[in-house]
Structure formats: C-alpha cells, structure tokens
Amino acid sequence: MRVLVAEDERDLAALLATGLRRAGFAVDTVHAGDDALEALGLLPYGAAGTPHDAPHPYDVLVLDRDLPRLHGDDVARRLVAAGSPTRILMLTASSAVEDRVDGLDLGADDYLGKPFDFPELVSRVRALRRRSARPALPPLLERDGLLVDTVRRTAVRDGRDLGLTPKEFSVLQLLLEADGAFVSAEELLERAWDAHADPFTGAVRVCVSKLRAKLGEPGLIRTVQGAGYAL
C-alpha cells in the first residue's frame, strides 16, 4: 500500500505521487539518492554505523535511475544487499536493452522506460505490491456478502456498489487482509496514509465512520478501545 517515489524531476515526482494516490496508494517522494536511503532506513548512524529502521516500511520503490548525489543503481544495490522486502520499479530515460538488463541485474524487480503510460505504471506497482504481500492473497476478498476486487479496486455488498474513495478502499482492504484480527489505528495510518499525515488527527476514525455508513447494516466493522478495528 505504501510507495516511495525517488525522482529528481520535482514536477514529475509530484505528478507520479498524485496519480498513485488517486489509485489508492500512500505515497512519499524524495529527489536524491541519499534521501531515498534515509527514507528506506538504510543510512547508518552513530559510531557503529548501524542502519536505523525505516520510519515507514515501503511495499514498492519507484526509482529513477539517474538520481543526484547517489545514483539510483547504488540505491538499488544497497536495498537488495540489506535484504529488504521492498520491491523496486526502476525508471529511466533510456530504453536500450542493455540498460534494462543492467537494471534488473542490480536487483530491480521491474523496469519502465520514459516516457510511459501512467496506467501501465499503476498496474506494475500493483503487481509488485501483490508479489511482496505476505502471505500471498487472492485478488478477490469476500466476507458476509462483501466482495472486494483488489485488482479493479471495486467493492460490492449484496450486489450494491459501495462507491468507496481510494482511502476508504485501502482501509477496507487492510481490514479484510487481517482476516478477523484487529488492526490498530496507528497501523492503518502508517499503511494507508503518507508520511505527512498527522498521527494526532482523527483521520482514521473519520474514514472508518464513513466506511461503516457505506457498508450499511448489519454492521461489519468492530471497534475495541486500545486494540483497533476488525471485520
């Protein structure tokens, strides 16, 4: 659900982030290789040079190959060497076969040349996210008359289209994937919102309230104080 876009062209980075958010992802952006390493928790700190934990684990890194200060190739090498589960979609202005081969040999999971069609980018990011999901989940999730298609991003209950917003769909998908276990508000905020979300706002509570209203009766979402939400 969470994507990091590492792209030095700021207008393009903003465009990618906006489009991916509309597709239902939580997206953060950086514009240099060292900033990407910091966001991924791969920059050492202290005398021991120990890497710190990533503040927000990412499912997919959309990585421009030609980043300033630290090349995208080096970012990919460091991420793969760390054994990170984050999948890499590498972007480049070069469409030469040897460049694609080099990028994949570095450990990138997928490769897309510029210019590209945005729907293809979204589709590839979704495919990588499904590949990194633990455990692998079916594209269709069902519960009590609720049918959620995670590929087409549609949600229907008893034949009625729920008309969910991207954020509502993301929260519902996370609750369904938890398979009855409680998901805390903090985890929902971390996985469905971007890094700039204020943890002290009522964003999760408001989103769940709207989701409950759209799901209708009988109610599906349970709330336990201190535990979170569950379907």
C-alpha atoms as an extended CHARMM CRD file, in Angstrom:
* protein
*
       231  EXT
         1         1  MET       CA              0.0000000000        0.0000000000        0.0000000000  PROA      1               0.0000000000
         2         2  ARG       CA              2.9190000000        2.3610000000        0.6600000000  PROA      2               0.0000000000
         3         3  VAL       CA              5.0880000000        3.6100000000       -2.2070000000  PROA      3               0.0000000000
         4         4  LEU       CA              8.2570000000        5.6920000000       -2.1740000000  PROA      4               0.0000000000
         5         5  VAL       CA              8.8930000000        7.6950000000       -5.3640000000  PROA      5               0.0000000000
         6         6  ALA       CA             12.5590000000        8.6510000000       -5.8460000000  PROA      6               0.0000000000
         7         7  GLU       CA             12.6110000000       11.0480000000       -8.8010000000  PROA      7               0.0000000000
         8         8  ASP       CA             14.7880000000       14.1650000000       -9.1780000000  PROA      8               0.0000000000
         9         9  GLU       CA             12.4150000000       15.9540000000      -11.5640000000  PROA      9               0.0000000000
        10        10  ARG       CA             10.1480000000       17.5290000000       -8.9780000000  PROA      10              0.0000000000
        11        11  ASP       CA              7.2070000000       18.1650000000      -11.3020000000  PROA      11              0.0000000000
        12        12  LEU       CA              7.2680000000       14.5510000000      -12.4680000000  PROA      12              0.0000000000
        13        13  ALA       CA              7.6210000000       13.3030000000       -8.8890000000  PROA      13              0.0000000000
        14        14  ALA       CA              4.5790000000       15.3410000000       -7.8540000000  PROA      14              0.0000000000
        15        15  LEU       CA              2.6180000000       14.0390000000      -10.8520000000  PROA      15              0.0000000000
        16        16  LEU       CA              3.5310000000       10.4400000000      -10.0430000000  PROA      16              0.0000000000
        17        17  ALA       CA              2.5930000000       10.8880000000       -6.3940000000  PROA      17              0.0000000000
        18        18  THR       CA             -0.7730000000       12.4480000000       -7.2340000000  PROA      18              0.0000000000
        19        19  GLY       CA             -1.6660000000        9.7030000000       -9.6970000000  PROA      19              0.0000000000
        20        20  LEU       CA             -0.5910000000        6.8840000000       -7.3920000000  PROA      20              0.0000000000
        21        21  ARG       CA             -2.5680000000        8.3910000000       -4.5060000000  PROA      21              0.0000000000
        22        22  ARG       CA             -5.6540000000        8.5150000000       -6.7050000000  PROA      22              0.0000000000
        23        23  ALA       CA             -5.0450000000        4.8270000000       -7.4140000000  PROA      23              0.0000000000
        24        24  GLY       CA             -5.2220000000        4.1430000000       -3.6760000000  PROA      24              0.0000000000
        25        25  PHE       CA             -1.5770000000        4.1370000000       -2.5630000000  PROA      25              0.0000000000
        26        26  ALA       CA              0.0560000000        6.0470000000        0.2650000000  PROA      26              0.0000000000
        27        27  VAL       CA              2.9470000000        7.8650000000       -1.4230000000  PROA      27              0.0000000000
        28        28  ASP       CA              6.0330000000        9.7500000000       -0.2600000000  PROA      28              0.0000000000
        29        29  THR       CA              8.5630000000       11.4550000000       -2.5300000000  PROA      29              0.0000000000
        30        30  VAL       CA             12.3020000000       12.1500000000       -2.4040000000  PROA      30              0.0000000000
        31        31  HSD       CA             14.5180000000       13.7790000000       -5.0170000000  PROA      31              0.0000000000
        32        32  ALA       CA             18.0190000000       12.4180000000       -4.3980000000  PROA      32              0.0000000000
        33        33  GLY       CA             19.6350000000        9.0320000000       -3.8330000000  PROA      33              0.0000000000
        34        34  ASP       CA             20.8100000000        9.6870000000       -0.2910000000  PROA      34              0.0000000000
        35        35  ASP       CA             17.3350000000       10.9220000000        0.6490000000  PROA      35              0.0000000000
        36        36  ALA       CA             15.9340000000        7.6580000000       -0.6960000000  PROA      36              0.0000000000
        37        37  LEU       CA             18.3270000000        5.6770000000        1.5180000000  PROA      37              0.0000000000
        38        38  GLU       CA             17.2860000000        7.7300000000        4.5280000000  PROA      38              0.0000000000
        39        39  ALA       CA             13.5880000000        7.1640000000        3.8440000000  PROA      39              0.0000000000
        40        40  LEU       CA             14.2600000000        3.4480000000        3.4310000000  PROA      40              0.0000000000
        41        41  GLY       CA             16.1730000000        3.2870000000        6.7250000000  PROA      41              0.0000000000
        42        42  LEU       CA             19.4720000000        2.4340000000        5.0190000000  PROA      42              0.0000000000
        43        43  LEU       CA             21.6570000000        5.3410000000        6.1170000000  PROA      43              0.0000000000
        44        44  PRO       CA             23.9960000000        4.4370000000        9.0060000000  PROA      44              0.0000000000
        45        45  TYR       CA             24.0630000000        6.4580000000       12.1760000000  PROA      45              0.0000000000
        46        46  GLY       CA             26.2770000000        6.5690000000       15.2450000000  PROA      46              0.0000000000
        47        47  ALA       CA             29.8300000000        5.3480000000       15.6720000000  PROA      47              0.0000000000
        48        48  ALA       CA             28.8820000000        1.7650000000       14.9270000000  PROA      48              0.0000000000
        49        49  GLY       CA             27.3940000000        2.7330000000       11.5800000000  PROA      49              0.0000000000
        50        50  THR       CA             24.2790000000        0.6980000000       12.2740000000  PROA      50              0.0000000000
        51        51  PRO       CA             21.3400000000        1.2580000000        9.8720000000  PROA      51              0.0000000000
        52        52  HSD       CA             18.2180000000        2.6550000000       11.5030000000  PROA      52              0.0000000000
        53        53  ASP       CA             14.7350000000        1.2750000000       10.9550000000  PROA      53              0.0000000000
        54        54  ALA       CA             12.7260000000        2.7950000000        8.1220000000  PROA      54              0.0000000000
        55        55  PRO       CA             10.1200000000        5.1640000000        9.6140000000  PROA      55              0.0000000000
        56        56  HSD       CA              7.5460000000        3.8220000000        7.1650000000  PROA      56              0.0000000000
        57        57  PRO       CA              8.1480000000        0.4030000000        5.5510000000  PROA      57              0.0000000000
        58        58  TYR       CA              7.5250000000        0.6380000000        1.8180000000  PROA      58              0.0000000000
        59        59  ASP       CA              5.9790000000       -2.0470000000       -0.3640000000  PROA      59              0.0000000000
        60        60  VAL       CA              7.3700000000       -0.5780000000       -3.5920000000  PROA      60              0.0000000000
        61        61  LEU       CA             10.1470000000        1.8660000000       -4.5120000000  PROA      61              0.0000000000
        62        62  VAL       CA              9.6380000000        3.6960000000       -7.8150000000  PROA      62              0.0000000000
        63        63  LEU       CA             13.2700000000        4.5300000000       -8.5030000000  PROA      63              0.0000000000
        64        64  ASP       CA             14.5980000000        6.9200000000      -11.1270000000  PROA      64              0.0000000000
        65        65  ARG       CA             17.9500000000        5.5650000000      -12.2240000000  PROA      65              0.0000000000
        66        66  ASP       CA             19.6580000000        8.9530000000      -12.7090000000  PROA      66              0.0000000000
        67        67  LEU       CA             19.3740000000       10.4440000000       -9.2200000000  PROA      67              0.0000000000
        68        68  PRO       CA             21.6960000000       13.2030000000       -7.9430000000  PROA      68              0.0000000000
        69        69  ARG       CA             24.1720000000       12.7770000000       -5.0610000000  PROA      69              0.0000000000
        70        70  LEU       CA             23.7680000000        8.9930000000       -5.1060000000  PROA      70              0.0000000000
        71        71  HSD       CA             22.9510000000        7.1330000000       -8.3130000000  PROA      71              0.0000000000
        72        72  GLY       CA             19.8070000000        5.0290000000       -8.4700000000  PROA      72              0.0000000000
        73        73  ASP       CA             21.9450000000        1.9680000000       -9.1920000000  PROA      73              0.0000000000
        74        74  ASP       CA             23.6430000000        2.4200000000       -5.8130000000  PROA      74              0.0000000000
        75        75  VAL       CA             20.2780000000        2.8100000000       -4.0830000000  PROA      75              0.0000000000
        76        76  ALA       CA             19.1210000000       -0.4620000000       -5.6440000000  PROA      76              0.0000000000
        77        77  ARG       CA             22.3370000000       -2.2500000000       -4.6280000000  PROA      77              0.0000000000
        78        78  ARG       CA             22.0440000000       -1.0830000000       -1.0160000000  PROA      78              0.0000000000
        79        79  LEU       CA             18.3700000000       -2.0270000000       -0.7910000000  PROA      79              0.0000000000
        80        80  VAL       CA             18.9550000000       -5.5150000000       -2.1820000000  PROA      80              0.0000000000
        81        81  ALA       CA             22.0590000000       -6.0610000000       -0.0240000000  PROA      81              0.0000000000
        82        82  ALA       CA             20.0340000000       -5.1820000000        3.0860000000  PROA      82              0.0000000000
        83        83  GLY       CA             17.5610000000       -7.9630000000        2.2960000000  PROA      83              0.0000000000
        84        84  SER       CA             14.6740000000       -5.5200000000        2.2110000000  PROA      84              0.0000000000
        85        85  PRO       CA             11.2530000000       -6.8420000000        1.1120000000  PROA      85              0.0000000000
        86        86  THR       CA             10.6290000000       -3.5390000000       -0.7110000000  PROA      86              0.0000000000
        87        87  ARG       CA             10.1460000000       -4.1730000000       -4.4270000000  PROA      87              0.0000000000
        88        88  ILE       CA             11.9340000000       -1.9310000000       -6.9410000000  PROA      88              0.0000000000
        89        89  LEU       CA             10.3990000000       -0.4850000000      -10.1000000000  PROA      89              0.0000000000
        90        90  MET       CA             13.2370000000        1.2910000000      -11.9120000000  PROA      90              0.0000000000
        91        91  LEU       CA             12.5620000000        4.2290000000      -14.2280000000  PROA      91              0.0000000000
        92        92  THR       CA             14.9830000000        5.5070000000      -16.8580000000  PROA      92              0.0000000000
        93        93  ALA       CA             15.0320000000        7.7460000000      -19.9030000000  PROA      93              0.0000000000
        94        94  SER       CA             16.9740000000        5.0610000000      -21.7400000000  PROA      94              0.0000000000
        95        95  SER       CA             15.0830000000        2.2810000000      -23.4690000000  PROA      95              0.0000000000
        96        96  ALA       CA             18.1810000000        0.3590000000      -24.5720000000  PROA      96              0.0000000000
        97        97  VAL       CA             18.0260000000       -3.3700000000      -23.8910000000  PROA      97              0.0000000000
        98        98  GLU       CA             21.4090000000       -3.3590000000      -22.1560000000  PROA      98              0.0000000000
        99        99  ASP       CA             20.2090000000       -0.6900000000      -19.7170000000  PROA      99              0.0000000000
       100       100  ARG       CA             17.1300000000       -2.7430000000      -18.8450000000  PROA      100             0.0000000000
       101       101  VAL       CA             19.3170000000       -5.8020000000      -18.3370000000  PROA      101             0.0000000000
       102       102  ASP       CA             21.7270000000       -3.8170000000      -16.1310000000  PROA      102             0.0000000000
       103       103  GLY       CA             18.8590000000       -2.5270000000      -14.0000000000  PROA      103             0.0000000000
       104       104  LEU       CA             17.3650000000       -5.9700000000      -13.4990000000  PROA      104             0.0000000000
       105       105  ASP       CA             20.7930000000       -7.4350000000      -12.7400000000  PROA      105             0.0000000000
       106       106  LEU       CA             21.1610000000       -4.8520000000       -9.9710000000  PROA      106             0.0000000000
       107       107  GLY       CA             18.1080000000       -6.3580000000       -8.2930000000  PROA      107             0.0000000000
       108       108  ALA       CA             15.2550000000       -4.2640000000       -9.6980000000  PROA      108             0.0000000000
       109       109  ASP       CA             12.0200000000       -6.2500000000       -9.8510000000  PROA      109             0.0000000000
       110       110  ASP       CA             10.6780000000       -4.3720000000      -12.8570000000  PROA      110             0.0000000000
       111       111  TYR       CA             11.8330000000       -1.7370000000      -15.3300000000  PROA      111             0.0000000000
       112       112  LEU       CA              9.9540000000        1.0200000000      -17.1620000000  PROA      112             0.0000000000
       113       113  GLY       CA             11.3700000000        3.4090000000      -19.7530000000  PROA      113             0.0000000000
       114       114  LYS       CA             10.4130000000        7.0650000000      -20.0040000000  PROA      114             0.0000000000
       115       115  PRO       CA              8.0750000000        8.2340000000      -21.3860000000  PROA      115             0.0000000000
       116       116  PHE       CA              5.4970000000        5.7250000000      -20.1630000000  PROA      116             0.0000000000
       117       117  ASP       CA              1.7320000000        5.4370000000      -19.9680000000  PROA      117             0.0000000000
       118       118  PHE       CA              0.5940000000        6.1290000000      -16.4210000000  PROA      118             0.0000000000
       119       119  PRO       CA             -1.9640000000        3.2760000000      -16.2900000000  PROA      119             0.0000000000
       120       120  GLU       CA              0.8910000000        0.8820000000      -17.0410000000  PROA      120             0.0000000000
       121       121  LEU       CA              2.9290000000        2.2980000000      -14.1590000000  PROA      121             0.0000000000
       122       122  VAL       CA             -0.0130000000        1.8590000000      -11.7640000000  PROA      122             0.0000000000
       123       123  SER       CA             -0.5610000000       -1.6940000000      -12.9820000000  PROA      123             0.0000000000
       124       124  ARG       CA              3.1080000000       -2.5840000000      -12.4930000000  PROA      124             0.0000000000
       125       125  VAL       CA              3.1720000000       -1.0720000000       -8.9900000000  PROA      125             0.0000000000
       126       126  ARG       CA              0.0720000000       -3.0660000000       -8.0460000000  PROA      126             0.0000000000
       127       127  ALA       CA              1.6470000000       -6.2470000000       -9.4060000000  PROA      127             0.0000000000
       128       128  LEU       CA              4.8110000000       -5.6640000000       -7.3700000000  PROA      128             0.0000000000
       129       129  ARG       CA              2.7920000000       -4.9310000000       -4.2570000000  PROA      129             0.0000000000
       130       130  ARG       CA              0.8830000000       -8.1890000000       -4.6480000000  PROA      130             0.0000000000
       131       131  ARG       CA              4.1850000000      -10.0080000000       -5.1090000000  PROA      131             0.0000000000
       132       132  SER       CA              5.5580000000       -8.5380000000       -1.8690000000  PROA      132             0.0000000000
       133       133  ALA       CA              2.4090000000       -9.1950000000        0.1720000000  PROA      133             0.0000000000
       134       134  ARG       CA              2.9230000000      -11.6920000000        2.9710000000  PROA      134             0.0000000000
       135       135  PRO       CA              1.2140000000      -14.1220000000        2.6650000000  PROA      135             0.0000000000
       136       136  ALA       CA              0.0610000000      -14.0530000000       -0.9700000000  PROA      136             0.0000000000
       137       137  LEU       CA             -3.5830000000      -13.1010000000       -1.0820000000  PROA      137             0.0000000000
       138       138  PRO       CA             -6.2310000000      -13.7350000000       -3.7170000000  PROA      138             0.0000000000
       139       139  PRO       CA             -7.3760000000      -10.7610000000       -5.8330000000  PROA      139             0.0000000000
       140       140  LEU       CA            -10.9840000000      -11.2950000000       -4.6790000000  PROA      140             0.0000000000
       141       141  LEU       CA            -11.7270000000      -10.9480000000       -0.9550000000  PROA      141             0.0000000000
       142       142  GLU       CA            -15.1300000000      -11.9270000000        0.4360000000  PROA      142             0.0000000000
       143       143  ARG       CA            -16.8530000000      -11.5860000000        3.8050000000  PROA      143             0.0000000000
       144       144  ASP       CA            -20.5440000000      -11.5750000000        4.7660000000  PROA      144             0.0000000000
       145       145  GLY       CA            -21.9160000000      -10.5210000000        1.3760000000  PROA      145             0.0000000000
       146       146  LEU       CA            -18.9830000000       -8.1690000000        0.7970000000  PROA      146             0.0000000000
       147       147  LEU       CA            -16.9550000000       -8.7350000000       -2.3700000000  PROA      147             0.0000000000
       148       148  VAL       CA            -13.7570000000       -6.7220000000       -2.8750000000  PROA      148             0.0000000000
       149       149  ASP       CA            -11.7540000000       -6.8840000000       -6.0910000000  PROA      149             0.0000000000
       150       150  THR       CA             -8.2390000000       -5.6980000000       -5.2030000000  PROA      150             0.0000000000
       151       151  VAL       CA             -7.1690000000       -5.5200000000       -8.8580000000  PROA      151             0.0000000000
       152       152  ARG       CA            -10.0830000000       -3.4770000000      -10.2200000000  PROA      152             0.0000000000
       153       153  ARG       CA            -10.4370000000       -1.7810000000       -6.8130000000  PROA      153             0.0000000000
       154       154  THR       CA            -14.1820000000       -2.2610000000       -6.5950000000  PROA      154             0.0000000000
       155       155  ALA       CA            -16.2390000000       -3.1150000000       -3.5170000000  PROA      155             0.0000000000
       156       156  VAL       CA            -19.7720000000       -4.5420000000       -3.6160000000  PROA      156             0.0000000000
       157       157  ARG       CA            -22.0510000000       -5.6860000000       -0.8010000000  PROA      157             0.0000000000
       158       158  ASP       CA            -25.0880000000       -7.7870000000       -1.6150000000  PROA      158             0.0000000000
       159       159  GLY       CA            -24.8980000000       -6.5900000000       -5.2190000000  PROA      159             0.0000000000
       160       160  ARG       CA            -24.6570000000       -2.8980000000       -4.2540000000  PROA      160             0.0000000000
       161       161  ASP       CA            -21.6290000000       -0.8800000000       -5.4030000000  PROA      161             0.0000000000
       162       162  LEU       CA            -20.2690000000        0.8800000000       -2.3320000000  PROA      162             0.0000000000
       163       163  GLY       CA            -18.6310000000        3.7750000000       -4.2200000000  PROA      163             0.0000000000
       164       164  LEU       CA            -15.6140000000        3.9230000000       -1.9190000000  PROA      164             0.0000000000
       165       165  THR       CA            -12.9570000000        6.6070000000       -2.0720000000  PROA      165             0.0000000000
       166       166  PRO       CA             -9.3470000000        5.3810000000       -2.5760000000  PROA      166             0.0000000000
       167       167  LYS       CA             -8.6150000000        5.8680000000        1.1480000000  PROA      167             0.0000000000
       168       168  GLU       CA            -11.7730000000        4.0320000000        2.2400000000  PROA      168             0.0000000000
       169       169  PHE       CA            -10.9230000000        1.1810000000       -0.1200000000  PROA      169             0.0000000000
       170       170  SER       CA             -7.3870000000        0.9450000000        1.2830000000  PROA      170             0.0000000000
       171       171  VAL       CA             -8.6560000000        0.7650000000        4.8620000000  PROA      171             0.0000000000
       172       172  LEU       CA            -11.2690000000       -1.8560000000        3.9440000000  PROA      172             0.0000000000
       173       173  GLN       CA             -8.6490000000       -3.9450000000        2.1300000000  PROA      173             0.0000000000
       174       174  LEU       CA             -6.3030000000       -3.8230000000        5.1280000000  PROA      174             0.0000000000
       175       175  LEU       CA             -9.1000000000       -4.9530000000        7.4470000000  PROA      175             0.0000000000
       176       176  LEU       CA            -10.0650000000       -7.7910000000        5.1060000000  PROA      176             0.0000000000
       177       177  GLU       CA             -6.4480000000       -8.9290000000        4.7480000000  PROA      177             0.0000000000
       178       178  ALA       CA             -6.1540000000       -9.0600000000        8.5430000000  PROA      178             0.0000000000
       179       179  ASP       CA             -8.6920000000      -11.9230000000        8.4130000000  PROA      179             0.0000000000
       180       180  GLY       CA            -10.5580000000      -11.0250000000       11.5930000000  PROA      180             0.0000000000
       181       181  ALA       CA             -7.5540000000       -9.7890000000       13.5860000000  PROA      181             0.0000000000
       182       182  PHE       CA             -7.6190000000       -6.2880000000       14.9870000000  PROA      182             0.0000000000
       183       183  VAL       CA             -5.6890000000       -3.5830000000       13.1270000000  PROA      183             0.0000000000
       184       184  SER       CA             -4.7060000000       -0.5930000000       15.2270000000  PROA      184             0.0000000000
       185       185  ALA       CA             -5.4390000000        2.9690000000       14.1660000000  PROA      185             0.0000000000
       186       186  GLU       CA             -1.6790000000        3.5540000000       14.1710000000  PROA      186             0.0000000000
       187       187  GLU       CA             -1.0910000000        0.7300000000       11.6820000000  PROA      187             0.0000000000
       188       188  LEU       CA             -3.9060000000        1.9210000000        9.4290000000  PROA      188             0.0000000000
       189       189  LEU       CA             -2.4430000000        5.4370000000        9.4880000000  PROA      189             0.0000000000
       190       190  GLU       CA              1.0240000000        4.0860000000        8.6980000000  PROA      190             0.0000000000
       191       191  ARG       CA             -0.0620000000        1.8700000000        5.8180000000  PROA      191             0.0000000000
       192       192  ALA       CA             -2.8680000000        3.8600000000        4.1770000000  PROA      192             0.0000000000
       193       193  TRP       CA             -1.7150000000        7.4700000000        4.6400000000  PROA      193             0.0000000000
       194       194  ASP       CA              1.5330000000        9.1230000000        3.5740000000  PROA      194             0.0000000000
       195       195  ALA       CA              4.3400000000       10.1820000000        5.8970000000  PROA      195             0.0000000000
       196       196  HSD       CA              2.9550000000       13.6970000000        6.3080000000  PROA      196             0.0000000000
       197       197  ALA       CA             -0.2520000000       12.5310000000        7.9820000000  PROA      197             0.0000000000
       198       198  ASP       CA             -0.6440000000       13.9520000000       11.4890000000  PROA      198             0.0000000000
       199       199  PRO       CA             -0.8360000000       10.9930000000       13.9220000000  PROA      199             0.0000000000
       200       200  PHE       CA             -2.9090000000       13.1060000000       16.3120000000  PROA      200             0.0000000000
       201       201  THR       CA             -5.7130000000       13.8040000000       13.8560000000  PROA      201             0.0000000000
       202       202  GLY       CA             -8.9210000000       11.8040000000       13.7490000000  PROA      202             0.0000000000
       203       203  ALA       CA             -8.3390000000       10.8500000000       10.0930000000  PROA      203             0.0000000000
       204       204  VAL       CA             -8.6230000000        7.1090000000       10.7250000000  PROA      204             0.0000000000
       205       205  ARG       CA            -11.7090000000        7.4460000000       12.9290000000  PROA      205             0.0000000000
       206       206  VAL       CA            -13.4640000000        9.6720000000       10.3700000000  PROA      206             0.0000000000
       207       207  CYS       CA            -12.5500000000        7.3270000000        7.4890000000  PROA      207             0.0000000000
       208       208  VAL       CA            -13.8150000000        4.2600000000        9.3610000000  PROA      208             0.0000000000
       209       209  SER       CA            -17.0330000000        6.0910000000       10.2570000000  PROA      209             0.0000000000
       210       210  LYS       CA            -17.7010000000        6.8970000000        6.5860000000  PROA      210             0.0000000000
       211       211  LEU       CA            -16.7910000000        3.3370000000        5.6200000000  PROA      211             0.0000000000
       212       212  ARG       CA            -19.2790000000        1.9540000000        8.1500000000  PROA      212             0.0000000000
       213       213  ALA       CA            -22.0200000000        4.1400000000        6.6900000000  PROA      213             0.0000000000
       214       214  LYS       CA            -21.3290000000        2.9230000000        3.1570000000  PROA      214             0.0000000000
       215       215  LEU       CA            -21.1660000000       -0.7250000000        4.2070000000  PROA      215             0.0000000000
       216       216  GLY       CA            -24.6180000000       -0.4440000000        5.7710000000  PROA      216             0.0000000000
       217       217  GLU       CA            -26.3850000000       -2.9540000000        8.0170000000  PROA      217             0.0000000000
       218       218  PRO       CA            -25.7100000000       -5.3430000000        9.5420000000  PROA      218             0.0000000000
       219       219  GLY       CA            -22.5190000000       -3.6660000000       10.6950000000  PROA      219             0.0000000000
       220       220  LEU       CA            -19.2370000000       -5.3610000000        9.7770000000  PROA      220             0.0000000000
       221       221  ILE       CA            -16.5400000000       -3.3020000000       11.4840000000  PROA      221             0.0000000000
       222       222  ARG       CA            -15.8840000000       -3.9000000000       15.1780000000  PROA      222             0.0000000000
       223       223  THR       CA            -14.0340000000       -1.4250000000       17.3810000000  PROA      223             0.0000000000
       224       224  VAL       CA            -12.2320000000       -2.2670000000       20.6030000000  PROA      224             0.0000000000
       225       225  GLN       CA            -10.6590000000        0.5740000000       22.5680000000  PROA      225             0.0000000000
       226       226  GLY       CA             -6.9040000000        0.1250000000       22.6100000000  PROA      226             0.0000000000
       227       227  ALA       CA             -6.9540000000       -2.7020000000       20.0490000000  PROA      227             0.0000000000
       228       228  GLY       CA             -8.2720000000       -1.0960000000       16.9020000000  PROA      228             0.0000000000
       229       229  TYR       CA            -10.6610000000       -2.2400000000       14.2100000000  PROA      229             0.0000000000
       230       230  ALA       CA            -11.5830000000       -5.6410000000       12.8000000000  PROA      230             0.0000000000
       231       231  LEU       CA            -14.0190000000       -7.1530000000       10.3080000000  PROA      231             0.0000000000
